[in-house]
Amino acid sequence: MMKKMFFFLLFLLFSVVAFSQPLQGFFLKAWKEKKAEMPLSEKKAAIKEKYTVLIKVNTAKTATQVSPFLYGNNTNQWMGQVVTEPVLVKQVEKLSPNILRYPGGNFSNIFFWNAEQNKKPADVPDTILYGDNRLLRKSRFSYGMSNDEKGLSLDNYYKLLEQTGSKGTICVNAGYARYGLSEKPVATAAHYAADWVRYDKGRTRFWEIGNEDYGEWQAGYKIDVTKNKDGQPEIISGEQYGKIFREFADSMRQAAKEINAIIYIGATIVEANDHREIKKNWNKGFFKSAGNAADFFVVHSYYTPYEQNSGAETILNTAVAVTDSMMSHIRQMCRENDIAMKPVALTEWNIFAVRSKQQTSFINGMHAALVLGEMAKQQYGMACRWDLANAYADGDDHGLFNKGDEPGMPKWSARPAYYYLYYFQRFFGDRLLASSSTDSSVVTFASSFSDGKKGLVLVNTSAEKKVAMLQIPGKSSSSACVYSLTGGTDNGSFSQKLFINEKGPQLPAGGPEMFEEIKAWKYTFNNKMKLALPARSVQYILID
């Protein structure tokens, strides 16, 4: 009886330990204690209005550590050789994304890392098939050793990492395993990816195999079976991708072992239920052939309905809901397929809303703040926003910076979202704290720094002003520094301007010049304080 009891208790112990392991896994190996720097400030009088929202922070229990890799972004193959652009490099360094992804995007599956311009491997056909009914024509490829002024070479990507103090995450070409014309295209492409690991020499720890390979817009989704020599199906499936993944992972891990490097390899999975046949069965098929071979799972989301003219309320409501539902879906998929849950990386995210300049507006900045906070709460391991620079397209532009094609704006000027990302990382600590709000339209994220300071992000998603009472039990008399970020009155609900503590830009869009010199509003904090929450605003609060 005692022996049975011993093993039962041992089982419980292991169960508790396993359950309590942080979901971010190895992404937390780079976690470091974070100390907050109080900004220059100017005193503000206490607010006398009656509060309508009660916000409580529980400092007694730390919910989870915050991964340092949530603040990442994407480089791409059309932003130029940006190491020669000091204005952009300085802004990225100031933003401190910590992680930058390369080489795409969709370009990942047509990218040849060691090839010079227009010198693709001999077994790559001139024309690649796609599944989205595009015109059949000679395909465009991308080359890692090219100095083409429109692209970003591999060596300049490595240089950009050094200039901005960032780590890298690399997406290797899985499409090549499908459209390659060699006798063994999967093995050829896997060895090609492994050679990149050798060339990398341990600089990069995070690797993805393919980009959105389930999509008809991807190279490798559809192949000419009359030219394929290893019997692959015309249209890719999750099961076929799983077979490709295993061979890539084996080759890349062997390469890492040869150079004594540590790498982690991520697999593309589907983040939500989907009616389309390939995406509907993708995860099940992948797990069937790849099992537990992935070190982490890669998902992408553009949150709002595809290319709809979504309103501000719709956009903001997706931030928390979609972030939560993706993690729930992945957990469910793992349970259903008897697969161990792995860390999750959201390596592309933004919004799809179009036609009202939503993507370049302050609303997209608010959305970004909500996504960051919820990712910390749901324990995502890594995230890379899409992207640093794109194309203006009358405001339908995912780029964090103006590439030089936005009327009336200087090249590399920052979009409103930049400032929301900047203040979030500056005012959010290394540990998440439990917090609550009595108003569902006011979303709160609370954190602590290792030096004892508390960082809060309060998002008023409603179109009405609120007054909040903030309570943190046990805090003695201290001070709170606040930055309030709001939009302007231009362009209806989607102002292209960003105001920081009521100071705005002189230009038609973006934020105020010399924004780092703007003083925080300083309030006395004695266990509680009242705070004004303007309509559609984000408050970044640091309590000393």
C-alpha positions in Angstrom: 0.0 0.0 0.0 2.8 2.4 0.9 4.6 1.6 -2.3 1.4 2.4 -4.4 1.0 5.7 -2.4 4.7 6.6 -3.1 4.3 6.2 -6.9 0.9 8.0 -6.8 2.6 11.0 -5.0 5.5 10.8 -7.4 3.1 10.9 -10.3 1.3 14.0 -8.9 4.7 15.7 -8.4 5.7 15.2 -12.0 2.2 16.2 -13.1 2.4 19.5 -11.2 5.9 20.2 -12.4 5.0 19.5 -16.0 1.9 21.6 -15.8 3.7 24.5 -14.2 6.4 24.6 -16.9 6.2 27.9 -18.8 4.7 27.5 -22.2 7.4 29.8 -23.7 9.9 27.0 -23.2 13.4 27.7 -24.6 12.5 31.2 -25.7 12.9 32.1 -22.0 16.5 31.1 -22.0 17.2 34.7 -23.2 15.1 36.1 -20.4 16.9 38.7 -18.2 15.9 40.8 -15.3 14.6 44.1 -16.5 15.0 47.4 -14.7 12.9 50.4 -15.4 14.1 53.9 -15.9 11.9 56.7 -14.7 11.4 59.3 -17.4 11.7 63.0 -17.0 8.3 64.3 -15.8 6.1 67.2 -15.0 3.7 67.2 -12.1 0.0 66.9 -12.8 -2.8 67.7 -10.4 -5.0 64.9 -9.0 -8.1 64.2 -11.1 -11.3 65.2 -9.2 -13.8 63.7 -11.5 -15.8 60.7 -10.3 -14.3 57.4 -11.6 -16.3 55.0 -13.7 -13.9 52.1 -14.0 -12.1 50.3 -11.2 -8.8 48.6 -12.1 -7.1 46.3 -9.6 -3.6 44.9 -9.8 -2.6 41.9 -7.7 1.1 42.1 -6.9 1.1 39.0 -4.6 1.5 36.5 -7.4 3.5 36.6 -10.6 1.5 35.1 -13.5 4.4 34.4 -15.9 7.7 35.7 -17.2 7.5 37.8 -20.3 9.5 36.5 -23.3 11.9 39.1 -24.6 11.1 37.9 -28.2 7.5 39.3 -28.3 8.6 42.6 -29.8 10.1 41.3 -33.1 9.5 42.5 -36.6 10.0 41.3 -40.2 12.6 42.4 -42.7 11.9 41.5 -46.3 13.3 41.4 -49.9 11.9 44.7 -51.1 12.9 47.1 -48.4 16.4 47.7 -49.8 19.9 47.2 -48.5 18.9 49.1 -45.3 22.3 49.0 -43.5 23.1 52.1 -45.7 20.0 53.9 -44.3 21.2 55.4 -40.9 17.8 57.1 -40.2 16.0 53.7 -40.4 18.7 51.8 -38.6 18.7 54.3 -35.7 14.9 54.1 -35.3 15.0 50.2 -35.3 17.8 50.3 -32.7 15.7 52.7 -30.6 12.7 50.4 -30.9 14.7 47.4 -29.8 12.7 44.6 -31.4 15.1 42.0 -30.1 14.3 39.7 -33.0 14.2 40.2 -36.8 12.9 37.7 -39.3 14.4 37.0 -42.7 14.0 36.7 -45.7 10.2 36.9 -45.9 7.2 36.4 -46.1 6.3 34.6 -49.3 9.8 35.3 -50.7 11.1 32.6 -48.3 10.0 29.9 -50.6 11.7 31.4 -53.7 14.9 32.5 -51.8 18.3 31.0 -52.5 20.6 32.1 -49.7 24.0 31.5 -51.4 23.1 32.5 -55.0 24.1 35.7 -56.8 21.6 37.7 -58.8 19.8 35.7 -61.4 21.9 32.6 -60.7 19.4 30.1 -59.3 20.3 26.5 -58.8 20.3 24.4 -62.0 17.4 22.2 -60.8 15.0 25.1 -60.3 12.5 25.5 -63.2 12.1 28.9 -64.9 8.4 28.8 -64.2 6.8 27.8 -60.9 3.1 26.9 -60.6 0.8 28.5 -58.0 -2.7 27.6 -56.9 -4.2 31.0 -57.1 -4.9 31.2 -60.9 -2.2 33.8 -61.5 -0.9 34.2 -65.1 1.7 31.6 -66.0 5.0 33.4 -66.7 8.7 33.2 -65.9 9.0 33.3 -62.1 10.8 35.8 -60.0 13.3 34.5 -57.5 15.4 36.2 -54.7 19.1 35.8 -54.1 21.0 36.1 -50.8 24.3 37.1 -52.3 22.9 39.8 -54.5 23.6 43.5 -54.0 20.5 44.6 -55.8 19.4 47.9 -54.3 15.8 46.7 -53.9 16.7 43.6 -51.9 18.3 42.8 -48.6 21.3 40.5 -48.9 22.0 37.8 -46.4 25.3 39.4 -45.2 23.5 42.8 -44.8 20.8 41.1 -42.8 23.4 39.8 -40.4 24.9 43.3 -40.3 21.5 44.8 -39.5 21.2 42.4 -36.6 24.5 43.7 -35.2 23.6 47.4 -35.8 20.3 47.1 -34.0 21.3 44.6 -31.2 18.9 42.0 -32.5 18.8 38.3 -32.8 17.6 36.5 -35.9 14.9 34.0 -37.0 15.4 32.6 -40.4 12.7 31.0 -42.7 14.3 28.5 -45.1 13.0 27.6 -48.5 10.6 24.6 -48.2 9.0 25.2 -51.6 12.3 24.1 -53.2 11.6 20.6 -51.9 8.4 20.6 -54.1 9.3 22.3 -57.3 13.0 21.2 -57.5 13.7 19.0 -60.6 16.5 16.8 -59.1 16.1 13.1 -58.5 15.5 13.7 -54.8 14.1 17.2 -54.4 13.3 16.9 -50.7 16.8 15.7 -49.8 18.4 18.3 -52.1 16.4 21.2 -50.5 17.1 19.8 -47.0 20.8 19.7 -47.6 20.6 23.2 -49.0 19.0 24.5 -45.8 21.6 22.6 -43.8 24.4 24.4 -45.6 22.8 27.7 -44.6 23.0 26.5 -40.9 26.7 25.8 -41.5 27.3 29.2 -43.1 25.4 30.8 -40.2 27.9 29.4 -37.7 25.6 29.5 -34.7 24.5 33.2 -35.1 20.9 32.2 -35.4 19.0 29.9 -33.0 15.5 30.0 -34.4 14.7 28.5 -37.8 11.4 28.0 -39.7 10.8 25.5 -42.4 8.8 27.2 -45.1 6.3 30.1 -45.0 2.5 29.5 -45.1 3.1 26.3 -47.2 -0.6 25.5 -46.9 -1.4 28.6 -49.1 -2.2 28.6 -52.8 -0.2 31.8 -53.0 3.0 29.9 -52.0 5.7 28.5 -54.3 5.5 24.8 -53.8 1.8 24.6 -53.1 1.3 23.2 -56.6 3.8 21.4 -58.8 4.1 19.9 -62.3 3.9 16.2 -61.5 5.2 15.3 -65.0 8.5 16.9 -64.0 8.7 15.8 -60.4 10.9 12.7 -59.8 10.0 11.5 -56.3 6.2 10.9 -56.7 5.0 13.9 -54.7 1.3 14.9 -55.1 0.3 17.9 -57.3 -1.1 19.8 -54.3 0.7 19.9 -51.0 -0.9 18.5 -47.9 -0.1 18.7 -44.2 1.1 15.1 -44.3 3.4 15.9 -47.2 4.7 19.0 -45.5 5.4 16.9 -42.4 7.6 14.5 -44.4 9.5 17.5 -45.8 9.8 19.0 -42.3 11.3 15.8 -40.9 14.0 15.6 -43.6 14.8 19.2 -43.3 15.0 19.0 -39.5 17.3 16.0 -39.5 19.7 17.6 -42.0 19.7 21.0 -40.2 20.2 19.4 -36.8 23.1 17.4 -38.1 24.7 20.5 -39.5 24.2 22.3 -36.2 25.9 19.4 -34.4 28.9 19.6 -36.8 29.5 23.2 -35.9 28.6 22.8 -32.2 25.6 25.2 -32.5 22.2 25.1 -30.7 19.2 25.6 -33.0 15.4 25.3 -32.6 13.3 24.5 -35.6 9.7 25.6 -36.1 6.9 24.1 -38.2 4.1 25.9 -40.0 0.7 24.9 -38.6 -2.8 26.3 -39.1 -4.0 28.6 -36.3 -7.8 28.3 -36.6 -10.6 26.2 -38.0 -10.8 26.6 -41.8 -13.4 25.4 -44.3 -10.8 25.0 -47.1 -9.9 21.3 -47.4 -6.1 21.7 -47.2 -6.1 24.0 -44.2 -8.9 22.0 -42.5 -6.8 18.8 -42.5 -3.3 20.4 -42.4 -2.5 20.0 -38.7 -3.8 16.5 -38.5 -1.8 15.5 -41.5 1.4 17.2 -40.3 1.3 15.6 -36.9 0.7 12.2 -38.6 3.9 12.3 -40.5 6.1 14.6 -38.4 4.9 13.6 -34.9 6.8 15.6 -32.3 9.7 16.6 -34.6 9.0 20.4 -34.3 10.7 22.4 -31.5 8.1 25.1 -31.8 4.9 25.9 -33.8 4.7 28.8 -36.2 1.4 30.6 -36.9 0.5 33.8 -38.8 -2.5 36.0 -38.3 -3.7 39.3 -39.8 -6.6 39.4 -37.3 -9.3 41.2 -39.2 -11.5 39.9 -42.1 -9.5 39.7 -45.3 -9.5 43.0 -47.2 -12.7 44.3 -45.7 -13.2 48.0 -44.8 -13.4 47.1 -41.1 -14.4 49.8 -38.5 -12.3 50.7 -35.4 -14.4 48.7 -33.0 -14.1 45.5 -35.2 -10.4 45.9 -35.4 -9.8 46.5 -31.7 -12.1 43.6 -30.7 -10.0 41.1 -32.7 -6.8 41.8 -30.8 -7.6 39.8 -27.6 -10.1 37.4 -29.1 -7.9 36.1 -31.9 -4.7 36.0 -29.8 -6.6 33.8 -27.3 -8.4 31.6 -29.8 -5.2 30.8 -31.7 -3.5 29.4 -28.5 -6.7 27.5 -27.6 -6.9 26.0 -31.1 -3.3 24.9 -31.0 -3.7 23.3 -27.6 -6.8 21.4 -28.8 -5.0 20.2 -32.0 -2.2 18.8 -29.8 -4.6 17.0 -27.5 -6.6 15.5 -30.4 -3.4 14.3 -32.1 -1.6 13.1 -29.0 1.2 15.6 -29.6 3.2 17.4 -26.9 2.4 21.1 -26.7 5.3 23.2 -27.9 6.2 26.9 -27.7 4.3 29.1 -30.1 5.7 31.8 -32.4 3.5 34.3 -34.2 6.0 35.2 -36.8 3.7 37.4 -38.9 0.9 39.6 -37.6 -0.9 42.8 -38.5 -4.4 43.7 -39.7 -6.0 43.1 -43.1 -8.5 46.0 -42.9 -8.3 48.2 -46.0 -9.7 51.2 -47.9 -9.8 53.7 -45.0 -6.0 53.9 -44.2 -6.6 51.6 -41.2 -3.1 50.1 -41.4 -1.3 53.4 -41.1 -3.6 54.8 -38.4 -3.3 55.2 -34.7 -6.0 52.5 -34.4 -3.5 50.0 -35.7 -1.1 51.2 -32.9 -3.8 50.5 -30.3 -4.3 47.1 -31.8 -0.6 46.4 -31.5 -0.6 47.3 -27.9 -3.5 45.0 -27.2 -1.8 42.1 -29.1 1.5 42.5 -27.2 -0.2 42.4 -23.9 -2.4 39.4 -24.7 0.5 37.5 -26.1 2.4 38.0 -22.8 -0.7 36.8 -21.0 -1.1 33.7 -23.2 2.6 32.9 -23.0 3.6 33.2 -26.7 7.3 32.5 -27.0 8.1 34.8 -30.0 6.3 37.2 -32.3 7.4 39.2 -35.3 5.1 41.9 -36.6 4.8 42.3 -40.4 6.8 44.4 -41.4 9.4 47.1 -41.2 8.7 48.6 -44.7 6.3 47.7 -47.4 4.5 50.0 -49.9 2.1 52.9 -49.1 -0.8 51.9 -51.4 -2.9 54.8 -50.2 -2.6 53.7 -46.6 -3.1 50.0 -47.1 0.5 49.6 -45.9 1.7 47.1 -43.2 5.1 48.9 -43.0 6.1 50.4 -39.7 8.1 53.0 -41.6 7.4 55.0 -44.7 9.5 53.6 -47.5 9.6 56.9 -49.3 6.3 56.7 -51.2 3.9 58.4 -48.8 2.9 61.9 -50.0 4.1 64.7 -47.8 6.2 62.5 -45.5 10.0 62.1 -45.4 11.5 58.7 -46.1 11.7 56.3 -43.1 9.2 58.4 -41.1 7.6 56.2 -38.4 3.9 55.3 -38.5 1.8 55.8 -35.4 2.1 52.1 -34.4 5.9 52.6 -33.9 5.2 54.8 -30.8 2.8 52.3 -29.3 5.4 49.5 -29.6 8.2 51.8 -28.3 6.4 52.7 -25.1 5.0 49.2 -24.5 8.4 47.7 -24.3 9.8 50.6 -22.2 7.0 50.5 -19.7 6.3 46.8 -19.5 8.3 44.6 -17.1 9.8 41.2 -17.2 7.0 39.5 -15.2 3.2 39.6 -15.8 0.9 40.4 -12.9 -2.8 39.6 -12.5 -5.1 42.6 -13.1 -8.8 43.3 -13.6 -11.1 45.9 -15.0 -14.8 46.5 -14.2 -15.4 47.8 -17.7 -14.9 45.4 -20.6 -14.0 48.3 -22.9 -11.0 49.1 -20.8 -8.3 46.4 -21.2 -5.5 46.3 -18.7 -2.1 44.6 -18.6 0.1 44.8 -15.5 3.7 43.8 -15.0 6.5 44.1 -12.6 10.2 45.0 -13.1 13.0 43.2 -11.3 13.8 46.4 -9.4 10.3 46.5 -7.9 8.7 49.1 -10.2 5.3 48.3 -11.7 4.4 48.9 -15.4 0.9 49.0 -16.7 -0.8 49.4 -20.0 -4.4 50.6 -20.0 -6.3 50.5 -23.3 -9.6 52.4 -23.6 -11.1 50.8 -26.7 -14.4 52.7 -26.6 -15.2 56.0 -28.3 -16.0 57.6 -25.0 -13.8 59.1 -22.3 -13.5 57.1 -19.1 -12.1 57.9 -15.6 -10.4 55.0 -13.9 -9.5 54.3 -10.3 -6.3 52.3 -10.2 -5.6 50.3 -7.1 -2.5 48.4 -6.2 -2.8 47.1 -2.6 0.3 47.3 -0.4 2.0 50.1 -2.2 3.3 52.9 -0.1 3.2 56.5 -1.2 5.1 56.9 -4.5 4.7 58.5 -7.9 3.4 57.4 -11.2 4.6 58.5 -14.6 2.1 58.4 -17.5 2.3 58.7 -21.2 -1.1 59.0 -22.9 -1.3 58.1 -26.6 -4.2 59.3 -28.7 -5.1 60.0 -32.3 -6.1 63.2 -34.0 -9.2 64.4 -35.7 -8.1 63.8 -39.3 -9.4 60.9 -41.5 -12.5 60.1 -39.5 -11.9 57.1 -37.1 -8.5 56.4 -38.5 -6.4 59.4 -37.8 -2.9 59.2 -39.3 -1.5 61.3 -36.5 -0.3 60.3 -33.1 -0.4 62.5 -30.0 1.8 61.9 -26.9 0.6 63.7 -23.8 -1.3 66.1 -26.1 1.7 66.9 -28.2 1.3 66.0 -31.9 3.2 66.0 -35.2 3.9 69.0 -37.4 3.7 66.7 -40.5 0.5 65.3 -42.0 1.0 61.9 -40.3 3.1 60.1 -37.7 4.1 61.3 -34.2 5.7 64.4 -32.7 9.3 65.2 -33.5 11.8 64.6 -30.7 9.2 62.5 -29.0 11.7 61.2 -26.5 12.0 64.6 -25.0 8.3 64.8 -24.1 8.0 64.7 -20.3 5.7 62.2 -18.7 2.8 63.3 -16.6 3.6 62.7 -12.9 0.9 61.9 -10.4 1.1 61.1 -6.7 0.3 57.5 -6.1 -0.7 56.3 -2.6 -2.0 52.8 -3.2 -4.5 54.2 -5.6 -5.1 57.1 -8.0 -7.6 58.3 -10.6 -6.6 58.5 -14.2 -8.3 60.0 -17.2 -8.7 57.6 -20.2 -9.4 59.6 -23.3 -11.6 58.0 -26.0 -9.6 55.4 -28.0 -6.4 55.8 -26.0 -3.6 53.9 -24.5 -2.0 54.9 -21.1 1.5 53.7 -20.4 2.1 53.9 -16.6 5.3 53.4 -14.6 5.0 53.4 -10.8 8.1 54.0 -8.8 
